[in-house]
Structure formats: C-alpha cells, structure tokens
Amino acid sequence: MKTSIIFLTLLLAASSAQAQSGFGASEVQSGEGTVGADSFDLTGLAPDDQTPTGKFTTAAEVGPILQMTKDSWSAVREYDGQDLVYFTHVLSWRCGLKGAKFSINEEPLQDLAMPECHMKFKQPNALIDEEPLLSYKRYALGSVKSVRVDLLLDNLTVQSVTLLRENMLIP
C-alpha cells in the first residue's frame, strides 16, 4: 500500500511538472481533433487515402511523428535585432497535412504557407529553391511570448500545441 501511494505521488508530481513546463496550454491531440478543431473549415473536405507510401506523405505516416515531436513545431531565435519564429519542423513533415495555422501571443490564427510536396523526388518533404524562406517569420525582438500551431492532417484530424518562448528559444 505504501509503495502504491509513493508511486501515485511521484506520478502526480511528474504530471504537474509537465503541465507547468510550458509546453502548452493545449497538448497535441489526434483522432477526433478535439483541440484546435475550430481552426479549420472542414466543409467539403474528405480524408485522403491513408495507404502508407514509405515517403511519409500521409497522416498515417507523419501524424505519429508530429505528435511525438510537438515541442519542435516552432522555435524562436533572437537574430539581427529581431525574433525569428521558425516553422521548419512542420514544413519538413508537410506532406500528410492539408493545412497549418499559427498564432503569436494568442493573436488570431493565421495560415502558415506551405510549399507543395515534391512527389517526383525521393524525399517529397524536402525544402528546395526559395522554399526555406517560408520557414520563418520576423517579429520585434523579445515580443514573441508564445506560439500556437494547429495542424490539419490529411485524414482530417487536428493536432495542436502552444509553446512558450523559454521552451523554444534556440541559439
């Protein structure tokens, strides 16, 4: 009994620490899209075929990766007197997504422009030519306190996360 109480106490402490870590007010959700589902208009959309391609171009393939790496969906870098907010990770797994939206500091959501998948290449998710320029946005230095990212996967599920500055600041 004493061991069970200690284990439960440790589990609750770990859960509390994770909740306070700042990874977000809304953790990633998949399946029915309960978090962030209001971000996207699904009218007229149908889920894409989820047969794995081996090229990571379906929600079935990229969804679990995105869910496990939610703390990398966005990053902030202080550079040249500005905050640069990066979405490189999301763009790197864009095949399998129907759309992406982001919000800085709880402002209204806006669309994240994503290049097409390059299906004729071995790695359709690769960023080529000028596409890497789409991977970041510029803001006033120190102004970005949080970033929310909502992803609409091609199976019409939604994953969402809100990240705090201190948990996504990169050198």
Secondary structure as UniProt FT lines:
FT   HELIX           2..20
FT   TURN            21..22
FT   HELIX           37..39
FT   TURN            43..44
FT   HELIX           59..68
FT   HELIX           70..72
FT   STRAND          75..79
FT   TURN            80..81
FT   STRAND          82..86
FT   HELIX           88..92
FT   TURN            95..96
FT   STRAND          97..104
FT   TURN            105..106
FT   STRAND          110..111
FT   TURN            119..120
FT   TURN            124..125
FT   TURN            129..130
FT   HELIX           131..135
FT   STRAND          136..140
FT   TURN            141..142
FT   STRAND          146..153
FT   TURN            154..155
FT   STRAND          158..164
FT   HELIX           165..167
FT   STRAND          169..170
//
